[in-house]
Structure formats: structure tokens, C-alpha cells
């Protein structure tokens, strides 16, 4: 029986459209071009960081972020806020909590993402980031920490994410149940792959979880 649900962040809770749009503007390329290149990286199982190199060869992304911060200290830049939440997140989490599940947010995120997520006051029991844990998915150590903060056996935890490689497959290897969320470029592409059958659930949104998680035995 599932007792806890753990949620990835990007393209699971957070719609990254505005983030990538600001990056396109920063890099001086059309938004469609940059997002298309990102989709290509997803289709080719390559890191999203390679999209920056393709549109601006030789770019130092960290140096660009630091320069951007100096020029626009009050702006969101590469970050997110509550306006970036997918519309179903607050209601879906509230319904899952009302159903008695423990809820945790844990994903690959930089240090500043923790404060941004906490400020949203989501109906969850905890927020954790890879930066704070000093380990990133798909490292098995990340999922060991997930189990530790949940306080449940791995088989009682459902990890929810938009990717097979970072979410579904490593979480399943750690003994957890898994849900693949079909949204965002990785989510749609990965849901069409044969490996998606290894997820316990393939869903379009958090409302689906409310109805389907109780069916898992």
C-alpha cells in the first residue's frame, strides 16, 4: 500500500515555460528555436545543458548566470516562483493530503529553489533539493535519502516525475512505486517509450493520482 508520494519539481510541479523563454531572450535566439533545441536534447537523451552550447557555442553557463544576476538582481532570471506552478498542483496536493498520504517534494534543484518552494506554502510535509543533499538523481543515494525523509519502506513510497531516466527507473530500482507524469518535453517523449510500461502509473496530471493511487496494491 502506498503511504507517501514524493514529487519531482521541474515539469512535475513547475511549468518551466517562462524560465526557458527568459533564457531564450537572454541568449538572443527566438523562443521557439531554443525550446525546439531543448526538445531535441530530450529526444536524444542528452543533457539540457547541451542546448546552450548549440545556440551559443563556447558559452560558460555559470558565468552567464552570474552576469545575469548582477544585471537584474531583482528579476527571476533562471529561477521560478508560485506563478510557475502547474494549475493542478495546489488542488491535487490538497486532495492527496486529505486522502491521508504523506507528501514530500524532492528533486534536482539548485540552492535557491528551496526558498522558492517553501515560500509557495504547498500542502506538503517537506521540501528537499539535491543541492541541500549534495547528491543528484539518478544516484541511488538520492533515493535512499527520499526513503529516509519519508519514514516509510521504499515499497510504500510512490515517486512522481516526468522522466524515465531520472525518476521512474532509478526510483523503481530503489524499490519504490513510480508514476510517470506525461507533461513537459521529457514527459511526453518518455511516456511513448516501451520502458514507460515499467512505471506503475502513467498519468496526465495530479488529479489522476487522486483516483489511481488507491488502486495500487
C-alpha positions in Angstrom: 0.0 0.0 0.0 1.3 3.5 -0.9 1.6 5.7 2.2 3.7 8.6 0.8 4.0 10.4 -2.5 7.2 12.2 -3.5 7.2 14.7 -6.3 9.9 15.9 -8.6 10.0 19.7 -9.3 10.6 20.8 -12.9 7.8 19.8 -15.3 6.2 17.9 -12.5 5.1 20.8 -10.2 6.7 23.7 -12.0 5.9 24.7 -15.6 9.3 25.8 -17.0 7.9 27.7 -20.0 8.7 31.1 -18.5 12.2 30.0 -17.4 13.2 28.8 -20.9 11.6 31.8 -22.5 13.7 34.2 -20.4 16.8 32.1 -21.3 16.0 32.4 -25.0 15.6 36.2 -24.7 18.9 36.3 -22.7 20.7 34.3 -25.4 19.3 36.3 -28.2 17.5 33.5 -30.0 13.8 33.0 -30.8 11.9 31.3 -28.1 10.7 28.6 -30.4 14.2 27.9 -31.6 15.5 27.4 -28.0 12.6 25.3 -26.9 12.9 23.2 -30.1 16.6 22.5 -29.3 15.6 21.6 -25.8 13.1 19.1 -27.2 15.8 17.7 -29.4 18.0 17.1 -26.4 15.2 15.3 -24.6 14.6 13.1 -27.7 18.3 12.3 -27.9 18.7 11.6 -24.2 21.2 14.4 -24.0 21.6 17.0 -21.2 19.6 20.2 -21.5 22.9 22.0 -20.9 23.9 21.0 -24.4 21.2 23.2 -25.8 23.1 26.2 -24.6 26.2 25.2 -26.4 24.3 24.6 -29.6 22.7 28.0 -29.7 25.8 29.8 -28.3 29.0 27.8 -28.9 31.6 28.3 -26.2 29.1 29.7 -23.6 30.1 29.4 -19.9 26.6 28.9 -18.4 27.6 29.6 -14.8 29.4 32.8 -15.8 26.3 33.8 -17.8 24.1 33.2 -14.8 26.4 35.3 -12.6 26.4 38.1 -15.1 22.6 38.0 -15.4 22.3 38.2 -11.6 24.4 41.3 -11.5 22.5 43.0 -14.3 19.0 42.0 -13.0 19.3 41.3 -9.2 15.6 41.6 -8.6 14.4 39.5 -11.5 13.5 35.9 -11.6 16.2 35.1 -14.3 16.7 31.3 -14.3 14.5 30.8 -11.3 10.8 30.2 -10.6 8.0 31.4 -8.3 4.5 30.4 -7.5 3.2 31.8 -10.8 5.0 28.9 -12.4 3.1 26.1 -10.7 1.0 24.0 -12.9 -2.7 24.8 -12.4 -3.5 21.3 -10.9 -0.8 21.3 -8.2 -2.4 23.0 -5.2 -5.7 21.3 -5.6 -4.2 17.9 -6.4 -1.8 18.0 -3.4 -4.6 19.1 -1.1 -6.8 16.2 -2.2 -4.0 13.7 -1.8 -3.2 15.1 1.7 -6.9 14.9 2.6 -6.8 11.3 1.5 -4.2 10.6 4.2 -1.0 10.4 2.2 2.3 11.9 3.4 3.6 14.3 0.7 7.2 15.3 0.0 8.9 17.4 -2.7 12.4 16.2 -3.6 14.1 16.9 -6.9 17.3 18.0 -8.6 17.3 21.7 -7.9 19.9 24.5 -7.1 20.2 26.0 -3.6 17.8 28.9 -4.2 15.0 26.6 -5.3 14.4 25.5 -1.7 13.3 29.0 -0.5 11.2 29.5 -3.6 9.3 26.2 -3.0 8.9 26.8 0.7 7.5 30.3 0.0 4.7 28.7 -2.0 3.3 27.2 1.2 2.3 24.0 -0.6 0.3 21.4 1.4 3.3 19.0 1.8 5.2 17.6 4.7 8.7 18.5 3.5 10.7 20.1 0.7 14.2 18.8 -0.2 16.6 19.6 -3.0 19.7 17.8 -4.5 21.8 20.9 -3.6 21.0 20.5 0.1 21.6 16.8 0.0 24.7 17.1 -2.2 23.5 14.3 -4.4 21.5 14.3 -7.6 19.2 11.9 -9.3 19.6 9.3 -10.7 22.2 8.4 -8.0 20.8 5.7 -5.7 21.9 7.7 -2.7 19.3 10.3 -3.7 16.5 7.8 -3.4 17.9 6.4 -0.2 17.5 9.9 1.3 14.0 10.1 -0.1 13.1 6.9 1.8 14.8 8.3 5.0 12.9 11.6 5.0 9.6 9.8 4.2 10.0 7.4 7.1 8.4 4.6 5.1 9.6 1.5 3.4 10.5 2.0 -0.2 7.6 -0.1 -1.4 5.2 2.3 0.4 6.5 5.3 -1.5 5.3 6.5 -4.9 7.8 8.7 -6.7 6.2 11.0 -9.2 8.3 12.6 -12.1 8.3 13.4 -15.7 11.4 11.3 -16.8 12.2 7.7 -17.1 16.0 8.1 -16.7 16.0 10.4 -13.6 12.7 9.4 -12.0 10.9 6.2 -12.8 13.8 3.8 -13.5 16.1 4.8 -10.5 13.2 5.0 -8.1 12.0 1.6 -9.2 15.5 0.2 -8.7 15.4 1.6 -5.2 12.2 -0.5 -4.6 9.7 2.4 -4.8 6.5 2.5 -6.8 6.5 5.0 -9.6 4.3 7.4 -11.6 5.4 8.9 -14.9 3.8 12.3 -15.5 3.0 12.9 -19.2 3.8 16.6 -19.4 6.8 18.7 -20.5 9.0 17.6 -23.3 10.6 14.7 -21.4 7.3 13.5 -20.1 5.6 13.3 -23.4 8.6 11.7 -25.1 9.3 9.2 -22.4 5.7 8.2 -22.0 5.8 6.9 -25.6 8.7 4.6 -25.0 8.4 0.9 -24.2 10.2 1.5 -20.9 7.2 3.5 -19.7 5.5 0.2 -19.0 7.8 -0.2 -16.1 6.0 2.7 -14.3 3.2 1.7 -12.0 1.2 4.6 -13.4 1.4 6.9 -16.4 -0.8 9.9 -15.7 -1.6 13.3 -17.3 -1.8 15.3 -14.0 -2.2 15.2 -10.3 -5.9 14.7 -10.5 -5.3 11.3 -12.0 -3.2 10.4 -8.9 -6.0 11.1 -6.6 -8.1 8.4 -8.3 -5.4 5.9 -9.3 -3.1 5.7 -6.3 -5.7 3.8 -4.2 -5.8 1.1 -6.8 -2.1 0.2 -6.3 -1.7 -2.8 -4.1 
